[in-house]
Amino acid sequence: MPLRRRDFLFAGTAAIGIGALRSARTAGCKLILKISTPIGTYQKMLGELASRFTSANPDIVIEFVAKGENWDPLLQTTLRDGLISDLPDGTWQSLTYAPLLARRGYAQPFASVAGGSTVFAELGLSSVLVEAVSAGGDIHAMPFGTTVPVIYYNMDLLNRVGYTSPSLPSTWEDIIALGVKVAALDRTINGGFVEYDASNAWMFQNLIATFGGRMMKSDLSEIAFDTAEGLRALEVVWRFGDASTVNMTREQARQAFNAGACGILVRSASGITSVAKAAHGRFELKVGQLPVTAAGGQLVGAAHGFMMFTKDWERQKALWAFLRFAAGPEGQMILARHTGYLPVNLMALKDPTFRNQYLAINPHHAEILDQLAITTDQVSFSSDNAVKITDMMTELMRLVLVHRIQPKAALATMAEQTRKLLNA
């Protein structure tokens, strides 16, 4: 069912300040806003987002400028451009970079142009996600989309080991036990694999968060993962080693799953579209949630969104109008049509019309949408040694997975090395 025009009114297609902007300029004069993006990333999605906004706001043109092959190179380009005062009006980047860009004075706060921080809640955005891009009492990014880890199941293989329940397993014990059974079917079949080497130690962050822990203390002054929750996270990785009968890389595990030779795969939800295409006609695919066992447990998203660099008030108002549109129902549906990312507008997802249309596009997302309310964003270490830290963590998780080091010893080494690198 198509979304009705009235469903979009709250999205901000006729956003705050547009009337004032029109009266401030002569007829036919357009305000062009430049927004930096990664090269070649979802260009059709960005093109539709810009054209649909400009159709409703003809005095404002959104021009996306590609600067960097992916998120990390885009960040480096942004930092260089900032040094020579050559920043665009805004940027579309990984939200994990918002605190860094705010500290440098590049990402401008939104409270003034938005009319207060409560506007983000009124728009329907997740409070835990907004909190992740807040610092010093202000908000420095507009979330646009996110992804969370999910569990992909080859139901044909699970059925072969006797799993006939209509619901998916809900505990790590049951999930890994199924993987072990699948691995016993045939030496050419891998029982299960967890993508421990996801960038920024993302999977480790998620496992800790589901058990109620966190990577860093709230003021980011000290690590917080050398706890019982951190140990439980590495114990899950260790147990997956019992199901991972073949020593694989992440890409090899993905290829094996897509080929029907792996029973269970823990990876990002952003891969659902491509995995579903590979599974079609080959095996029955189901997608389930990561177990969140603690009362205060969360998931850690890998979110992206928009940041504002311009300090010009008129350009800020125009950019804010666009960001409201992107985070509103129409912008979120454009995101859904072109990508595997999950929306961040929880109010839109509660609307039956939006939700039904969204699930018609992404049916495998049905099991994971409700977890968005407890999804925050990943932590990046504020250190020049950040990459060294996460590379070290990845290698230790690999050693745990292949049973070369015990979880307790790995956690102790991880904590010791992280402290050294943070203080170097």
C-alpha positions as CSV (number, residue, x, y, z in Angstrom):
1,M,0.0,0.0,0.0
2,P,1.5,3.4,-0.9
3,L,2.1,5.9,1.7
4,R,-0.4,8.8,1.7
5,R,0.7,12.4,1.5
6,R,-0.6,13.1,5.0
7,D,1.8,10.4,6.3
8,F,4.7,12.6,5.3
9,L,3.6,15.8,6.9
10,F,5.7,15.2,10.0
11,A,8.8,14.4,7.9
12,G,9.4,18.0,7.3
13,T,8.9,18.3,3.5
14,A,7.7,21.8,4.2
15,A,10.2,22.2,7.0
16,I,11.1,24.8,9.6
17,G,12.4,28.0,8.1
18,I,11.6,27.3,4.4
19,G,9.1,30.2,4.1
20,A,11.7,32.6,5.5
21,L,14.3,31.2,3.2
22,R,12.1,31.8,0.1
23,S,11.3,35.3,1.1
24,A,14.9,36.1,1.7
25,R,15.9,35.3,-1.9
26,T,14.7,36.6,-5.2
27,A,12.6,34.4,-7.5
28,G,14.6,31.8,-9.4
29,C,17.6,32.0,-7.1
30,K,18.4,28.6,-5.6
31,L,20.5,27.8,-2.6
32,I,22.9,24.9,-3.4
33,L,24.0,22.8,-0.4
34,K,27.0,20.5,-0.9
35,I,27.2,17.3,1.2
36,S,30.2,15.0,1.1
37,T,29.7,11.2,0.7
38,P,31.8,8.1,0.0
39,I,32.4,7.5,-3.7
40,G,29.8,5.3,-5.4
41,T,28.0,4.4,-2.2
42,Y,24.2,4.2,-2.8
43,Q,24.2,6.9,-5.5
44,K,20.7,6.0,-6.6
45,M,19.4,6.3,-3.1
46,L,21.1,9.7,-2.6
47,G,19.9,10.9,-5.9
48,E,16.3,10.1,-5.1
49,L,16.6,11.6,-1.6
50,A,17.8,14.8,-3.1
51,S,15.3,15.0,-6.0
52,R,12.3,14.2,-3.8
53,F,13.3,16.9,-1.3
54,T,13.9,19.5,-4.0
55,S,10.5,18.7,-5.5
56,A,9.0,19.8,-2.3
57,N,11.5,22.6,-1.6
58,P,12.4,24.0,-5.1
59,D,14.5,26.8,-3.7
60,I,17.0,24.3,-2.2
61,V,19.3,22.0,-4.3
62,I,21.2,19.2,-2.6
63,E,24.5,18.3,-4.3
64,F,26.3,15.2,-3.1
65,V,30.1,15.3,-3.6
66,A,32.0,12.0,-3.5
67,K,35.1,12.2,-1.4
68,G,36.6,8.9,-0.3
69,E,36.1,5.3,-1.3
70,N,34.3,4.4,2.0
71,W,33.7,5.8,5.5
72,D,37.3,5.8,6.6
73,P,38.8,7.6,3.6
74,L,36.0,10.0,3.7
75,L,36.8,10.8,7.3
76,Q,40.5,11.4,6.4
77,T,39.5,13.7,3.5
78,T,37.2,15.6,5.9
79,L,40.0,16.1,8.4
80,R,42.3,17.4,5.7
81,D,39.6,19.7,4.3
82,G,39.0,21.0,7.7
83,L,42.6,22.1,8.2
84,I,42.4,24.3,5.1
85,S,38.8,25.6,5.8
86,D,37.4,23.8,2.7
87,L,34.6,21.8,4.2
88,P,31.2,21.4,2.4
89,D,28.0,22.4,4.1
90,G,27.5,18.9,5.5
91,T,28.5,15.3,5.3
92,W,27.0,11.8,5.2
93,Q,29.3,9.7,7.4
94,S,29.5,6.9,9.9
95,L,28.0,8.3,13.2
96,T,30.9,6.9,15.1
97,Y,33.0,9.8,13.8
98,A,30.6,12.5,15.1
99,P,32.4,13.0,18.5
100,L,35.7,13.4,16.7
101,L,34.4,15.9,14.2
102,A,32.6,17.8,17.0
103,R,35.8,18.0,19.1
104,R,37.6,19.5,16.0
105,G,35.0,22.1,15.7
106,Y,33.8,20.9,12.3
107,A,30.5,19.2,13.2
108,Q,28.2,22.0,14.3
109,P,25.6,21.5,17.1
110,F,21.9,21.2,16.1
111,A,20.0,22.5,19.1
112,S,19.8,26.1,17.9
113,V,18.7,25.5,14.3
114,A,16.5,22.6,15.3
115,G,14.7,24.6,18.0
116,G,15.8,22.4,20.9
117,S,17.1,18.9,21.5
118,T,13.5,17.6,22.1
119,V,12.8,17.9,18.4
120,F,14.8,14.7,17.7
121,A,12.4,12.7,20.0
122,E,9.4,14.4,18.3
123,L,10.7,13.3,15.0
124,G,10.6,9.7,16.2
125,L,14.3,9.0,16.5
126,S,15.6,6.4,19.0
127,S,16.7,8.1,22.2
128,V,19.7,5.7,22.7
129,L,20.9,6.4,19.2
130,V,20.6,10.2,19.6
131,E,22.5,9.9,22.9
132,A,25.3,8.2,21.1
133,V,25.9,11.4,19.0
134,S,25.4,13.8,21.8
135,A,28.2,15.5,23.8
136,G,28.3,18.6,26.0
137,G,24.6,18.8,26.1
138,D,24.2,19.1,22.3
139,I,23.6,16.8,19.3
140,H,26.1,16.8,16.5
141,A,24.6,14.4,13.9
142,M,21.2,13.4,12.5
143,P,20.9,9.6,12.3
144,F,19.7,8.3,9.0
145,G,20.1,4.5,9.0
146,T,21.8,1.7,10.9
147,T,22.6,-2.0,10.9
148,V,22.8,-4.5,13.7
149,P,24.3,-8.0,13.9
150,V,21.8,-10.7,13.1
151,I,21.9,-14.5,12.9
152,Y,21.4,-16.1,9.5
153,Y,20.0,-19.7,9.5
154,N,20.1,-22.3,6.7
155,M,16.9,-24.0,7.7
156,D,17.5,-27.0,5.4
157,L,20.6,-27.9,7.4
158,L,18.9,-27.3,10.7
159,N,16.0,-29.5,9.6
160,R,18.5,-32.2,8.8
161,V,19.6,-32.3,12.4
162,G,16.1,-32.4,13.7
163,Y,15.2,-28.8,14.4
164,T,11.5,-28.4,13.5
165,S,10.4,-25.6,15.9
166,P,8.4,-22.8,14.2
167,S,10.4,-20.3,16.2
168,L,14.2,-19.7,16.0
169,P,16.5,-20.5,18.9
170,S,16.8,-17.7,21.5
171,T,19.9,-18.5,23.5
172,W,23.6,-18.8,22.6
173,E,23.6,-22.3,24.1
174,D,20.8,-23.5,21.8
175,I,22.2,-21.7,18.8
176,I,25.7,-23.1,19.1
177,A,24.5,-26.6,20.0
178,L,22.6,-26.6,16.6
179,G,25.8,-25.4,14.9
180,V,27.8,-28.3,16.4
181,K,25.1,-30.8,15.2
182,V,25.2,-29.3,11.7
183,A,29.0,-29.6,11.7
184,A,28.7,-33.3,12.4
185,L,26.7,-33.9,9.3
186,D,29.6,-33.7,6.9
187,R,33.2,-32.6,6.9
188,T,32.4,-30.2,4.0
189,I,29.8,-28.4,6.0
190,N,30.6,-25.7,8.6
191,G,28.3,-25.6,11.5
192,G,28.5,-21.9,12.3
193,F,30.6,-18.8,12.1
194,V,30.7,-15.5,13.9
195,E,32.2,-12.6,12.1
196,Y,34.7,-11.7,14.9
197,D,36.8,-9.6,12.5
198,A,34.1,-7.0,11.7
199,S,35.8,-3.5,11.7
200,N,36.1,-1.5,14.9
201,A,35.7,-4.7,17.0
202,W,32.0,-4.3,16.3
203,M,31.0,-7.9,17.0
204,F,32.9,-7.9,20.4
205,Q,31.2,-4.6,21.2
206,N,27.8,-6.2,20.5
207,L,28.4,-9.3,22.5
208,I,29.4,-7.3,25.5
209,A,26.4,-5.0,25.2
210,T,23.9,-7.9,25.0
211,F,25.2,-9.1,28.3
212,G,24.8,-5.6,29.8
213,G,28.4,-4.4,29.6
214,R,30.1,-1.7,27.6
215,M,33.5,-1.0,25.9
216,M,34.3,2.3,27.7
217,K,33.1,4.1,30.8
218,S,30.5,6.7,30.1
219,D,33.0,9.6,30.1
220,L,35.3,7.6,27.8
221,S,38.1,8.0,30.4
222,E,38.8,4.3,30.9
223,I,38.0,0.9,29.4
224,A,35.0,-1.0,30.8
225,F,35.2,-4.3,28.9
226,D,37.5,-6.2,31.3
227,T,34.5,-7.4,33.3
228,A,32.3,-10.5,33.6
229,E,30.4,-9.3,30.5
230,G,33.6,-9.1,28.5
231,L,34.5,-12.6,29.5
232,R,31.1,-13.9,28.6
233,A,31.4,-12.3,25.2
234,L,34.7,-14.1,24.5
235,E,33.2,-17.4,25.8
236,V,30.6,-17.1,23.1
237,V,33.4,-16.8,20.5
238,W,35.2,-19.8,22.0
239,R,32.0,-21.9,21.8
240,F,31.5,-21.0,18.2
241,G,34.9,-22.6,17.6
242,D,33.2,-26.0,18.4
243,A,30.8,-25.3,15.4
244,S,33.4,-23.8,13.1
245,T,35.1,-27.0,12.1
246,V,36.9,-25.3,9.2
247,N,39.3,-22.4,9.8
248,M,37.8,-19.7,7.5
249,T,38.1,-16.0,6.8
250,R,35.0,-13.8,6.9
251,E,34.7,-13.9,3.1
252,Q,35.1,-17.6,3.0
253,A,32.4,-18.1,5.6
254,R,30.0,-15.8,3.7
255,Q,30.7,-17.8,0.5
256,A,30.1,-21.1,2.3
257,F,26.8,-19.9,3.8
258,N,25.6,-18.5,0.4
259,A,26.5,-21.8,-1.2
260,G,24.4,-23.8,1.4
261,A,27.5,-25.2,3.2
262,C,27.2,-23.4,6.5
263,G,24.4,-23.7,9.0
264,I,24.6,-20.5,11.0
265,L,26.2,-17.2,10.3
266,V,26.4,-14.1,12.6
267,R,27.0,-11.0,10.5
268,S,25.5,-7.6,9.8
269,A,21.8,-7.2,8.8
270,S,23.0,-5.0,6.0
271,G,23.8,-8.2,4.1
272,I,20.3,-9.6,4.2
273,T,19.4,-8.5,0.7
274,S,22.4,-10.2,-0.9
275,V,22.2,-13.3,1.2
276,A,18.5,-13.7,0.5
277,K,19.2,-13.5,-3.2
278,A,22.0,-16.1,-2.9
279,A,19.7,-18.4,-0.9
280,H,16.7,-18.2,-3.3
281,G,16.1,-21.5,-4.9
282,R,19.0,-23.1,-3.0
283,F,17.8,-23.3,0.7
284,E,15.3,-21.8,3.1
285,L,16.7,-18.7,4.8
286,K,15.6,-17.3,8.1
287,V,17.0,-14.4,10.0
288,G,16.9,-14.0,13.7
289,Q,17.9,-11.7,16.6
290,L,21.1,-11.8,18.6
291,P,20.1,-13.0,22.1
292,V,20.0,-10.0,24.5
293,T,20.1,-11.7,27.9
294,A,20.7,-8.9,30.4
295,A,17.8,-6.7,31.6
296,G,19.7,-3.6,30.5
297,G,21.3,-5.2,27.5
298,Q,21.6,-3.4,24.2
299,L,22.7,-3.9,20.6
300,V,25.5,-1.8,19.1
301,G,24.6,-0.5,15.6
302,A,26.9,0.6,12.8
303,A,24.9,3.7,12.0
304,H,25.4,6.5,9.5
305,G,23.9,9.9,9.3
306,F,24.4,13.6,8.4
307,M,26.5,16.2,10.1
308,M,26.4,19.9,9.6
309,F,29.6,21.9,8.9
310,T,28.3,25.2,7.7
311,K,28.1,28.0,10.2
312,D,26.0,30.3,8.0
313,W,22.5,30.6,9.6
314,E,20.5,30.6,6.3
315,R,22.4,27.5,5.0
316,Q,22.0,25.8,8.4
317,K,18.2,26.2,8.2
318,A,18.1,24.9,4.7
319,L,20.3,21.9,5.6
320,W,18.1,21.2,8.7
321,A,15.0,21.1,6.5
322,F,16.7,18.4,4.4
323,L,17.8,16.4,7.4
324,R,14.3,16.4,8.8
325,F,13.1,15.0,5.5
326,A,15.8,12.3,5.4
327,A,14.9,11.2,9.0
328,G,11.2,11.3,8.3
329,P,9.0,8.6,6.8
330,E,9.5,9.5,3.2
331,G,13.3,9.7,3.5
332,Q,13.4,6.4,5.5
333,M,11.4,4.6,2.9
334,I,13.8,5.8,0.2
335,L,16.6,4.3,2.4
336,A,14.7,1.0,2.6
337,R,14.1,0.8,-1.2
338,H,17.8,1.1,-2.1
339,T,19.8,-0.4,0.8
340,G,19.9,-3.2,3.4
341,Y,20.1,-0.6,6.2
342,L,17.5,-0.4,8.9
343,P,15.5,2.8,9.5
344,V,16.1,4.9,12.6
345,N,12.6,6.5,12.8
346,L,10.8,4.4,15.4
347,M,7.6,6.5,15.1
348,A,7.4,5.7,11.4
349,L,7.9,2.0,12.1
350,K,4.9,2.0,14.5
351,D,2.7,3.2,11.7
352,P,1.0,0.2,10.1
353,T,1.1,1.7,6.6
354,F,4.8,2.4,6.8
355,R,5.7,-0.9,8.5
356,N,3.7,-3.0,6.0
357,Q,5.3,-1.2,3.0
358,Y,8.7,-1.5,4.6
359,L,8.4,-5.3,5.3
360,A,7.1,-5.8,1.7
361,I,10.5,-4.6,0.6
362,N,12.6,-6.2,3.4
363,P,10.6,-9.3,4.7
364,H,13.6,-10.7,6.5
365,H,13.8,-7.6,8.7
366,A,10.5,-8.6,10.5
367,E,12.3,-10.4,13.3
368,I,14.8,-7.6,14.1
369,L,12.9,-4.3,13.9
370,D,11.8,-4.3,17.5
371,Q,15.5,-4.4,18.6
372,L,16.0,-0.9,17.2
373,A,14.6,0.6,20.4
374,I,17.6,-0.8,22.3
375,T,20.2,-0.1,19.6
376,T,22.9,2.5,20.3
377,D,26.0,3.1,18.2
378,Q,29.5,1.8,18.3
379,V,32.4,3.3,20.3
380,S,35.6,4.4,18.5
381,F,38.7,4.8,20.6
382,S,39.8,8.5,20.7
383,S,43.4,7.7,20.1
384,D,45.9,7.7,17.2
385,N,46.3,4.0,18.0
386,A,42.6,3.2,17.5
387,V,43.3,0.9,14.5
388,K,46.1,-0.9,16.4
389,I,43.7,-1.5,19.3
390,T,41.0,-3.0,17.2
391,D,43.5,-5.0,15.1
392,M,44.9,-6.5,18.3
393,M,41.4,-7.3,19.5
394,T,40.5,-9.0,16.2
395,E,43.6,-11.2,16.4
396,L,42.9,-12.3,20.0
397,M,39.3,-13.1,19.0
398,R,40.6,-15.3,16.2
399,L,42.9,-17.1,18.6
400,V,39.9,-17.7,20.9
401,L,37.8,-18.9,18.0
402,V,40.4,-21.5,17.0
403,H,41.0,-22.5,20.6
404,R,44.6,-21.2,20.7
405,I,44.0,-19.1,23.8
406,Q,41.5,-19.3,26.6
407,P,38.9,-16.5,26.9
408,K,40.1,-15.4,30.3
409,A,43.7,-15.0,29.2
410,A,42.6,-13.3,26.0
411,L,40.6,-10.7,27.9
412,A,43.4,-9.9,30.3
413,T,45.8,-9.4,27.3
414,M,43.2,-7.3,25.5
415,A,42.7,-5.0,28.5
416,E,46.5,-4.7,29.1
417,Q,47.3,-3.9,25.5
418,T,44.4,-1.5,25.1
419,R,45.4,0.6,28.2
420,K,49.0,0.7,26.9
421,L,48.0,1.9,23.4
422,L,45.5,4.4,24.7
423,N,48.2,6.0,26.9
424,A,51.0,5.8,24.4
